[in-house]
Amino acid sequence: MRTERNQEISSPEGNIFVISAPSGSGKTTLIKRLMATVPELIFSVSHTTRSPRLGERKGREYFFVTPTRFRRMVTAGKFVEWAQVFGHLYGTTWDQLNMARRSGSDVLLDIDVQGHRQVRRRLPDAVSILVLPPSFKELERRLRRRHLDTPEVIAKRLACARGEITHWREYDFLIINDQVGRALQAMRAVVTAARHRRQVVAGRVQQICESFGG
């Protein structure tokens, strides 16, 4: 039986950014460029039961675990969020999230719509971004062009995308990836704005107020 723990993020400051997108929308490219150009932003490495793809390394893209171990972690309440996607399990652990926050940096989570809903429920201050393709036709073209999946898998991804985009109202920010440079600029703007939210800078502002004798 699954149990859930009421866990808290160790640091009251900083941001948690959740980025979701239908497969093929260009999310991975945007995240890599964002991480390369924005300081003090840490990528939260998820656990998954799928096998590593060519070039992937344990602890960098994912922590690769068996389905049995993953299920045990679910039962033990280890995950902030987890979901089954295309037959594989994916999840973000509390330990990974807290470790990143203790570093004093903002944290970026690459998760799907199911995971976003769980994070939203448990961490309501998280900032969420949904990346969208400019059209269904363009999404299909991108999926076929990358030559990673069989026609059957592509069909499943497209069917899943039809459902995922209906959740767009649940996200704080929507970025249409019709041009990578423009989409990246918008994503960086979201990060910059979020870093100036009241709850994030409250501690520093309090110190400033105290310096005024207030």
N, C-alpha and C positions, 0 to 999 in steps of 0.2 A: 504494500500500500504506500502511496506517495505521501510524504510529509513535507510541509513547507515551514521554513523558519522565518521569523520576522527579523531580518537582518538590516543593519544600517550601514550606509556608506561612511567610512571613517572620517572624511573631511567634509565640512559644511560648505566649503567654497569650491570654485571650479565648476566646470560643465561636463555633462554627459551628452554627447551627440550621437543620435541614432540615424543611420542612413539606410534607407530601403530603396528597392527598385525592382521592376520586373527584369528577369534574366535577359541580358543582351542590351540593356539600356545604357551601358557605359559606366556603370557605378564603380567598378574596380579600377578603371583608368582614372576616374576623377579622384577616388580616394588616394591612390598612389601619388598623384600630383599634389593633392592637398597636403598629404603628410610630408612631402618633399619641400614644400614652400611655406608651411605655417609652423612656427616654433611652438614648443610646449604643448604638443598634441600627441597623445599616445594611442596606438591602435590596440584594442582589446582582442587578444587572440582567442577564438572560440574553440570548443571541442566538437569533433564530428566523428561519425562512424563510417564515413566514406573513405575510400582509399586515396592516398596522395596522387595528385596529377604530376605530370612531368615537370620537374623544376621546383616542386613544392617541398618544403622542409618542415619537419615537426617543430612546433614552437614558434614558427615564423608566420606561416599562413594559418595553420590550425594545429591543435593537439589531436592527433589521430588515435582513437580508442575503439575498443570492441563494443558492439551493441550491449553485451552483458555489463561491462563496466559503466557504460553510459547510463543504463537503467538503474544501476546501483547508486549512481550519483544523483539521479532524479529522486529516488526514494529517500536519500539522505538530505535532500533539500539544498544541494550544492549550487543549483542554477538560479540565476536571476530570471532567465528566460530560456526556453528550449522549444524546439518544434521539429516536426518531421517534414522534410522537403524532398520531393522526388525520391522517396524510399530510403532516405538517409536521415539520421538525427543530428541536429546542430544545437549548441547551447553555449551561453555565456555564464561563467561561474562568478559567484560573489568574490572569491579569492582573487581572480584576475582583475575584477573591477576595483576592489579595494587596494590592491597592490599598485595599480596605475594612479589612483587618486592620492595615495600616500606620497607619491613623487612630486606632488604639487602641480601636475599638469592636467589639462583637459583630456577626456577619454572619448575615443570614437568607436562606436559599435556598428559593425556591418551585419545587419540582421533583416529578416523578412517581415512581412506584415504581421504574422502570428507573434513573432518575438517582440515587435514594437508594441503590440497591445499589452503584453505582459510587463514590459518595462514601464509603459505609461501608467499602469496600475500600481506598480511598486515604487517607481521613482518619478512622480508626476512633474518634477522640475526639469526632466530631460528635454533636450531640444531635438526635435525630429525633422528630418528632411526626406522627402520622397522625390527620387529622380525619375523622370518620365521620358520616354522616347517621343519624338515629334508626331509619330503616327504608328498605327498598327503595321502598316506596310513597311515602314522603315525598320521597325523592330524585327520583323520577319527577315528582312534583307540582312540585318546585322548578324542575326543568329546563324543564317546560312553561310555568310561570308567568313565567319571565324572557324568553320570546319572542325568543331569540337564534338558535335552531337550527330546522331543518326536522324533521319527524317522523322522517325517515331518520337524520339526525345524532343526534337524541335516542336513537333505538334503539341506535346504535353506542356512545354514551356510557354507556348503561345496561349494555350487554353488557360494555364495558370495566370498568365499576365492579364487576361480579360477580367479575372476575378480580383486580382491585386489592385488594379487601378481604381476599382470602385470604392476603395478605402481612402481616397485622396483627402477627404475632408477631415480625417483623423490626424493629419500631420500639420506641424507648425509652418513649414515652408515647402514649397513645390518648385522644383527646378527642372525645366524642360531642356534636355540635352540635345539640342539641335546643332550645336557647335561647341566643341570641347572647351575652348578657351573662354567662351562666354559663360558656359555652365560652371567652370572652375572659378571664375571671378565672382559669380553669384554665391557659390558655396563659401568662398573665403569671406564674403561680406556677412554671411550669416554667422560664421564663427566670430568675427570681429564684433558684431553687434551683441552677440550673446555674452561675450566677455565683459560687457559693460552693464549687464543686468544688475538691478538693485541688490538682489540676494547674493550675487557673486562678489561685488565690491563693498558690501556693507561693512565688513571688518575694517577695511582701510579707511572708509569714509568716517567711521566712528572715531578712529584715531585722529583724523583731521579735525573733527568737531571738538574733540578733547583739547587739541592744541589751541583752539579758539577760546578755551575756558568754558565751553558749553557742555 
